[in-house]
Amino acid sequence: MRTLLIDDLRNIEADRVARTFDDGIVALRDEGPWDELFLDHDYGDPDPHKNGEGIMKFLEENPGLLPGNIILVTANPV
């Protein structure tokens, strides 16, 4: 099973770790589809669209890249 973590802080065991929104998009677009995605909400980017919601919008627009399972790992209540 191939796993991707998109999170700026957490260290969850994964095959690939992306620490920024942009790196997460690259991992999804160029290395996917993934079996499992661990997804944080907030990456500390000043652009309000570069967050977990932006990742989900990207996946909605690119359904062929949808991971088999998405697990939210955020502490952000949003």
C-alpha positions, 0 to 999 in steps of 0.5 A: 500500500502506498501512503502519502502524508501532506502535513507541515508538522506531523511525522506519521509513517508514510511512503512520501511526506509533503510539508507544503501545499505545493509539494502535496499537489506535486505528489498527488499529480505526479506520483499518484494515485495513492492508496492512502492519504493522511491530510492536514488542514493548515500548512502555515501558508499565508495564502488562504487557499493553500490548505487541506480544503484546497487539496480536496478541491484539487482532488475533486477536479482530478478524480482520477487522482483520488486516493483509495482512503483519506484520513484527516490528521488535523488538530484544526476544528475547521 
